[in-house]
Amino acid sequence: MKKITLLLTFIFTSVLYSQTAFDFLRLDISPRAASLAGAFVSNTDDPNVIFYNPAGLNLIKGQQASFSYLKHLLDINSASLSYSRDVKGIGRISGAVAYINYGRFTKADEFGNKNGEFGAADLAFVAGYSNVLGKNFYYGASVKFIYSGIADRNSTAAAMDVGLLYYLPDSRWSFGFSALNAGFQLSSYAGIKEKLPLDVRLGASKTLAHLPFTFYFSLNKLNESTVNFKERLKFFSLGGELRISKVLRFRFGFDNEKRQELKIGTTAGLAGFNFGIGIKIKRYRFDYAFSSLGEIGSLHRMGVTTSF
């Protein structure tokens, strides 16, 4: 009970902080998570859950590693690498790195004279730990070192994620709760301090008894300042994963926030909708995801996950 009290105290005091800087931490890089619209807070079998809820790592079997690549709009590219393993007598330890490159830009002075190019990129290193809190109850925490660079300027930050997960193996229900990116800047651009993109999430997933289908649901940004609590409920995402066979999986997801934000006039096209596929060959699972941004364009993600 003392452990639970300490965890919940940290989570709810973190809600007091808002967010602005390092928004790349909100980006879904993993194709599986993205195809489910990021409704991954209750996941229990993927090393990429370290980016959504470190408590979910404890139910992963054996050692797993995953690499993901995202082809963003224009020249923006992103990639991530995650790894998780169990250490006997200690618990499950995990690590990850996420990177995004924004491409090259023309450098010019205040008079418009061009004098070269410069780049911009963000990077985050993550180290996580998870263990058993009680029967069917798990906890996890991870620490992050974050770097952001533009030309010859940079900013750094330290952050922490904490999470809880309750899993019912008989009914195959999973409930997850996490507070992500609670932290502060170590150094800033031009001496102006900014807050990190805190994100408090609550979600659930259910694998059906007589159909090879898992449903995912997540309430995101529960810490956001809104007119009333009802307004916070608009930040939701949901998804589903259908296992056609031992080899093939189809996935879909819907992000209500993106659907609303990307609406142009009275139409949003397919904005907010995500689709994906997973192909498992022996110890390897290859994933692809398509995410629509409506009239703006679309994102394509690819990845491979292996167990050993």
VOLUMTOR-333711 format. One record per residue (C-alpha): x, y, z. Coordinates in Angstrom, 1 decimal, always signed. Each point is the difference from the previous one (the first is absolute). Layout:
// VOLUMTOR-333711
+--------+--------+--------+
:     c1 :     c2 :     c3 :
+--------+--------+--------+
:      X :      Y :      Z :
...
+--------+--------+--------+
This chain:
// VOLUMTOR-333711
+--------+--------+--------+
:     c1 :     c2 :     c3 :
+--------+--------+--------+
:   +0.0 :   +0.0 :   +0.0 :
:   +2.9 :   +2.4 :   +0.8 :
:   +1.4 :   -0.6 :   -3.6 :
:   -3.5 :   +0.8 :   -1.5 :
:   -0.3 :   +3.2 :   +2.1 :
:   +3.4 :   +1.3 :   -1.1 :
:   -0.7 :   -0.8 :   -3.7 :
:   -3.4 :   +1.7 :   +0.0 :
:   +1.4 :   +3.0 :   +1.9 :
:   +2.6 :   +0.5 :   -2.8 :
:   -2.5 :   -0.5 :   -2.8 :
:   -2.7 :   +2.5 :   +1.3 :
:   +2.5 :   +2.7 :   +1.0 :
:   +1.5 :   -0.2 :   -3.5 :
:   -3.4 :   +0.9 :   -1.4 :
:   +0.5 :   +3.6 :   +1.2 :
:   +2.5 :   +0.6 :   -2.7 :
:   -0.8 :   +1.0 :   -3.6 :
:   +2.0 :   -0.7 :   -3.2 :
:   +1.7 :   +1.9 :   -2.9 :
:   +3.5 :   -1.2 :   -0.8 :
:   +1.3 :   -3.3 :   -1.5 :
:   -3.3 :   -0.9 :   -1.6 :
:   +1.8 :   -2.7 :   -2.0 :
:   -0.5 :   -2.1 :   +3.1 :
:   -3.7 :   -0.3 :   -1.0 :
:   +0.8 :   -1.5 :   -3.3 :
:   -1.0 :   -3.6 :   -0.7 :
:   +3.0 :   -1.6 :   -1.6 :
:   -0.8 :   -3.7 :   +0.3 :
:   -2.2 :   -1.2 :   -2.9 :
:   -2.1 :   -2.3 :   +2.2 :
:   -0.7 :   +2.7 :   +2.6 :
:   -0.7 :   +2.6 :   -2.8 :
:   -2.4 :   -2.3 :   -1.8 :
:   -2.0 :   -0.2 :   +3.3 :
:   +0.0 :   +3.8 :   +0.1 :
:   +2.4 :   +0.0 :   +3.0 :
:   -2.6 :   -1.8 :   +2.3 :
:   +2.9 :   -2.0 :   +1.4 :
:   +0.0 :   +0.8 :   +3.7 :
:   -1.5 :   -3.4 :   +0.9 :
:   +2.3 :   -2.1 :   -2.3 :
:   +1.7 :   -3.0 :   +1.6 :
:   +2.1 :   -1.7 :   -2.8 :
:   +2.1 :   +2.6 :   -1.9 :
:   +3.3 :   +1.7 :   +1.1 :
:   -1.3 :   +3.2 :   -1.5 :
:   -2.4 :   +0.3 :   +2.9 :
:   +2.9 :   +1.7 :   +1.8 :
:   -1.0 :   +3.2 :   -1.8 :
:   -3.6 :   -0.3 :   +1.3 :
:   +0.0 :   -1.8 :   +3.3 :
:   +3.1 :   -1.5 :   +1.5 :
:   -2.2 :   -2.3 :   +2.2 :
:   -1.0 :   -1.9 :   -3.1 :
:   +3.5 :   -1.2 :   -0.4 :
:   -0.2 :   -2.5 :   +2.8 :
:   -2.3 :   -2.4 :   -1.9 :
:   +2.3 :   -0.3 :   -3.0 :
:   +1.4 :   -3.5 :   -0.4 :
:   +3.7 :   -0.6 :   -0.5 :
:   +2.2 :   +2.6 :   -1.6 :
:   -1.4 :   +2.2 :   -2.7 :
:   +1.4 :   +2.7 :   -2.2 :
:   -1.7 :   +2.3 :   -2.5 :
:   +1.1 :   +2.5 :   -2.7 :
:   -2.4 :   +2.5 :   -1.6 :
:   +0.3 :   +2.5 :   -2.8 :
:   -2.4 :   +2.9 :   -0.8 :
:   +0.0 :   +1.9 :   -3.3 :
:   -1.6 :   +3.3 :   +1.0 :
:   -1.0 :   +2.9 :   -2.3 :
:   +2.5 :   +1.8 :   -2.1 :
:   +3.6 :   -1.0 :   +1.1 :
:   -0.9 :   -0.9 :   +3.6 :
:   +1.0 :   -3.5 :   +1.0 :
:   -0.1 :   -1.8 :   +3.3 :
:   +1.1 :   -3.3 :   +1.5 :
:   +0.0 :   -1.9 :   +3.3 :
:   +1.5 :   -3.0 :   +1.6 :
:   -1.3 :   -1.8 :   +3.2 :
:   +1.2 :   -3.0 :   +1.9 :
:   -1.3 :   -1.9 :   +3.1 :
:   +1.1 :   -2.9 :   +2.1 :
:   -0.6 :   -1.6 :   +3.4 :
:   +2.7 :   -0.1 :   +2.6 :
:   -0.5 :   -2.8 :   +2.5 :
:   -0.5 :   +1.4 :   +3.5 :
:   -0.1 :   +3.6 :   -1.1 :
:   -2.9 :   +0.5 :   -2.5 :
:   -0.3 :   +0.9 :   -3.6 :
:   +2.4 :   +2.7 :   -1.4 :
:   -0.5 :   +1.7 :   -3.3 :
:   +1.6 :   +2.7 :   -2.1 :
:   -0.9 :   +2.1 :   -3.0 :
:   +1.1 :   +2.8 :   -2.2 :
:   -2.2 :   +2.2 :   -2.2 :
:   +1.4 :   +2.4 :   -2.7 :
:   -1.5 :   +2.5 :   -2.4 :
:   +1.8 :   +1.9 :   -2.7 :
:   -1.7 :   +3.1 :   -1.5 :
:   +2.2 :   +0.3 :   -3.1 :
:   +2.1 :   +2.8 :   -1.3 :
:   -0.9 :   +3.7 :   -0.1 :
:   +1.5 :   +3.1 :   -1.7 :
:   +2.0 :   +2.3 :   +2.4 :
:   -0.5 :   +3.7 :   -0.6 :
:   +0.8 :   +3.2 :   +1.9 :
:   -2.4 :   +2.8 :   +0.9 :
:   +0.3 :   +1.5 :   -3.5 :
:   -0.9 :   -3.2 :   -1.8 :
:   +3.5 :   -0.9 :   -1.1 :
:   +0.5 :   -3.7 :   -0.2 :
:   +3.1 :   -1.4 :   +1.6 :
:   -0.3 :   -3.8 :   +0.1 :
:   -2.3 :   -2.6 :   +1.6 :
:   -0.8 :   -1.3 :   +3.4 :
:   -1.8 :   -3.0 :   +1.4 :
:   -2.4 :   -0.8 :   +2.9 :
:   -0.5 :   -3.2 :   +2.0 :
:   -1.4 :   -1.4 :   +3.2 :
:   +1.2 :   -3.0 :   +2.0 :
:   -1.2 :   -1.9 :   +3.1 :
:   +1.7 :   -2.8 :   +2.0 :
:   -2.3 :   -2.0 :   +2.2 :
:   +0.8 :   -2.5 :   +2.8 :
:   -2.9 :   -1.9 :   +1.6 :
:   -0.8 :   -2.4 :   +2.8 :
:   -3.2 :   -2.0 :   +0.9 :
:   -1.0 :   -2.6 :   +2.5 :
:   -2.9 :   -1.6 :   +1.8 :
:   -2.0 :   +2.2 :   +2.5 :
:   -2.6 :   -2.7 :   +1.0 :
:   -2.1 :   -2.7 :   -1.6 :
:   -0.7 :   +0.9 :   -3.6 :
:   +1.3 :   +3.5 :   +0.8 :
:   +3.2 :   +1.5 :   -1.4 :
:   +2.0 :   +3.3 :   +0.2 :
:   +2.7 :   +1.6 :   -2.1 :
:   +2.1 :   +3.1 :   -0.3 :
:   +2.5 :   +1.3 :   -2.5 :
:   +2.3 :   +2.9 :   -0.1 :
:   +0.9 :   +2.1 :   -3.1 :
:   +2.8 :   +2.2 :   -1.2 :
:   -1.2 :   +2.2 :   -2.8 :
:   +2.0 :   +2.1 :   -2.5 :
:   -1.1 :   +2.5 :   -2.5 :
:   +2.3 :   +1.8 :   -2.5 :
:   -0.5 :   +2.7 :   -2.6 :
:   +3.1 :   +1.1 :   -1.9 :
:   +2.6 :   +0.8 :   +2.7 :
:   -2.6 :   +0.4 :   +2.8 :
:   -1.4 :   -2.7 :   +2.2 :
:   -2.3 :   -0.8 :   +3.0 :
:   +0.0 :   -2.9 :   +2.3 :
:   -2.5 :   -1.4 :   +2.5 :
:   -0.6 :   -2.8 :   +2.5 :
:   -3.3 :   -1.8 :   +0.4 :
:   -1.7 :   -3.0 :   +1.6 :
:   -2.9 :   -2.2 :   -1.0 :
:   -1.9 :   -2.0 :   +2.6 :
:   -2.8 :   -2.6 :   -0.5 :
:   -2.3 :   -2.6 :   +1.4 :
:   -1.6 :   -3.0 :   -1.7 :
:   -2.6 :   -2.4 :   +1.2 :
:   -0.4 :   -3.2 :   -2.1 :
:   -2.7 :   -2.7 :   +0.3 :
:   +1.3 :   -3.1 :   -1.8 :
:   -3.3 :   -1.9 :   +0.2 :
:   -2.2 :   +2.7 :   -1.6 :
:   +3.0 :   +1.4 :   -1.9 :
:   -0.7 :   +3.6 :   +1.1 :
:   +2.9 :   +2.4 :   +0.4 :
:   -0.3 :   +3.5 :   +1.7 :
:   +2.9 :   +2.5 :   -0.2 :
:   +0.7 :   +3.4 :   +1.5 :
:   +3.1 :   +2.1 :   -0.7 :
:   +1.5 :   +3.5 :   +0.5 :
:   +2.5 :   +0.7 :   -2.8 :
:   +2.7 :   +2.7 :   -0.3 :
:   -0.1 :   +1.4 :   +3.5 :
:   +3.2 :   +2.0 :   +0.2 :
:   +1.9 :   +3.2 :   -0.6 :
:   +2.5 :   +1.6 :   -2.3 :
:   +3.7 :   -0.2 :   +0.9 :
:   +1.0 :   +2.6 :   -2.6 :
:   -2.1 :   +2.1 :   -2.3 :
:   -0.1 :   +1.9 :   -3.2 :
:   +0.8 :   +3.7 :   +0.5 :
:   -0.3 :   -0.4 :   +3.8 :
:   -3.8 :   -0.4 :   -0.2 :
:   -1.3 :   -2.9 :   +2.1 :
:   -2.8 :   -2.1 :   -1.4 :
:   -2.1 :   -2.9 :   +1.5 :
:   +0.0 :   -3.5 :   -1.4 :
:   -3.0 :   -1.6 :   -1.7 :
:   -1.5 :   -1.7 :   +3.0 :
:   -2.6 :   -2.6 :   -1.0 :
:   -2.2 :   -1.9 :   +2.4 :
:   -1.7 :   -3.0 :   -1.5 :
:   -2.6 :   -2.6 :   +1.0 :
:   -0.9 :   -2.9 :   -2.2 :
:   -1.2 :   -3.6 :   -0.3 :
:   +0.2 :   -2.9 :   -2.4 :
:   -2.0 :   -3.2 :   -0.4 :
:   +0.7 :   -3.1 :   -1.9 :
:   -3.3 :   -1.7 :   -1.0 :
:   -0.7 :   -3.6 :   +1.1 :
:   -1.4 :   -1.4 :   -3.2 :
:   +1.6 :   +2.3 :   -2.6 :
:   +3.8 :   +0.7 :   -0.6 :
:   -0.5 :   +3.7 :   +0.5 :
:   +1.4 :   +2.4 :   +2.6 :
:   -1.7 :   +3.4 :   +0.6 :
:   +2.0 :   +3.0 :   +1.3 :
:   -1.2 :   +3.2 :   +1.5 :
:   +1.9 :   +3.0 :   +1.5 :
:   -0.9 :   +3.3 :   +1.6 :
:   +3.0 :   +2.4 :   -0.6 :
:   +1.1 :   +3.4 :   +1.3 :
:   -2.2 :   -0.3 :   +3.1 :
:   +2.2 :   +2.7 :   +1.5 :
:   -1.0 :   +2.6 :   -2.7 :
:   -1.6 :   +3.2 :   +1.2 :
:   -3.5 :   +0.1 :   -1.4 :
:   -3.3 :   +1.9 :   +0.6 :
:   -1.4 :   -3.1 :   +1.8 :
:   +1.0 :   -3.6 :   +0.5 :
:   -2.3 :   -1.1 :   -2.8 :
:   +2.2 :   +1.9 :   -2.5 :
:   +3.0 :   -2.2 :   +1.1 :
:   -1.8 :   -3.1 :   -1.3 :
:   +0.4 :   +1.2 :   -3.6 :
:   +3.6 :   -1.1 :   +0.2 :
:   -0.7 :   -3.7 :   -0.6 :
:   +1.3 :   -2.6 :   -2.3 :
:   -1.1 :   -3.6 :   -0.7 :
:   +1.1 :   -2.9 :   -2.2 :
:   -0.3 :   -3.6 :   -0.7 :
:   +2.3 :   -2.9 :   -1.0 :
:   -1.4 :   -3.0 :   -1.9 :
:   +2.2 :   -3.2 :   -0.1 :
:   -0.8 :   -1.6 :   -3.3 :
:   +2.5 :   -2.9 :   +0.6 :
:   +3.2 :   -0.6 :   +1.8 :
:   +1.7 :   +2.0 :   -2.7 :
:   -2.3 :   +2.9 :   -0.9 :
:   -1.6 :   +2.8 :   +2.0 :
:   -2.1 :   +2.9 :   -1.1 :
:   -0.3 :   +3.2 :   +2.1 :
:   -2.0 :   +3.3 :   +0.0 :
:   -0.2 :   +3.0 :   +2.2 :
:   -1.8 :   +3.3 :   +0.5 :
:   +1.4 :   +3.2 :   +1.6 :
:   -2.8 :   +2.4 :   +0.8 :
:   +2.3 :   +2.9 :   +0.9 :
:   +1.8 :   -0.2 :   -3.4 :
:   -3.4 :   -0.4 :   -1.7 :
:   -1.2 :   +3.3 :   +1.5 :
:   +3.3 :   +2.0 :   -0.4 :
:   +0.5 :   -1.0 :   -3.7 :
:   -3.5 :   +0.9 :   -1.1 :
:   -0.1 :   +2.5 :   -2.9 :
:   -3.3 :   +1.7 :   -0.3 :
:   -2.6 :   -2.7 :   +0.4 :
:   +2.1 :   -3.0 :   -1.1 :
:   +3.0 :   -1.8 :   +1.5 :
:   +0.4 :   -2.7 :   -2.6 :
:   +1.6 :   -3.0 :   +1.7 :
:   +1.8 :   +2.1 :   +2.5 :
:   +0.4 :   -1.8 :   +3.3 :
:   -0.4 :   -3.5 :   -1.5 :
:   +2.8 :   -2.5 :   +0.1 :
:   +0.5 :   -3.4 :   -1.6 :
:   +2.7 :   -2.6 :   +0.3 :
:   +1.1 :   -3.6 :   -0.6 :
:   +2.3 :   -2.4 :   +1.8 :
:   +1.7 :   -3.0 :   -1.4 :
:   +1.7 :   -2.5 :   +2.3 :
:   +2.7 :   -2.3 :   -1.4 :
:   +1.6 :   -2.3 :   +2.6 :
:   +1.4 :   +2.3 :   +2.7 :
:   -0.5 :   +3.2 :   -2.0 :
:   -3.0 :   +2.3 :   -0.4 :
:   +0.0 :   +2.5 :   -2.8 :
:   -2.4 :   +2.9 :   +0.4 :
:   -1.3 :   +2.8 :   -2.2 :
:   -2.3 :   +2.9 :   +0.8 :
:   -1.8 :   +2.7 :   -2.0 :
:   -1.2 :   +3.1 :   +1.7 :
:   -2.1 :   +2.7 :   -1.7 :
:   +0.4 :   +3.7 :   +0.7 :
:   -2.9 :   +0.8 :   -2.4 :
:   +0.8 :   +2.7 :   -2.6 :
:   +3.5 :   +0.5 :   +1.5 :
:   +1.2 :   -3.5 :   -1.0 :
:   +0.8 :   -3.3 :   +1.6 :
:   +2.6 :   -1.7 :   +2.1 :
:   +1.6 :   -3.4 :   -0.6 :
:   +1.7 :   -2.1 :   +2.7 :
:   +1.9 :   -3.3 :   -0.2 :
:   +1.5 :   -2.1 :   +2.7 :
:   +1.3 :   -3.4 :   +1.0 :
:   -0.3 :   -1.7 :   +3.5 :
:   +1.8 :   -3.2 :   +1.0 :
:   +0.1 :   -2.2 :   +3.1 :
:   +3.0 :   -2.1 :   +1.2 :
+--------+--------+--------+
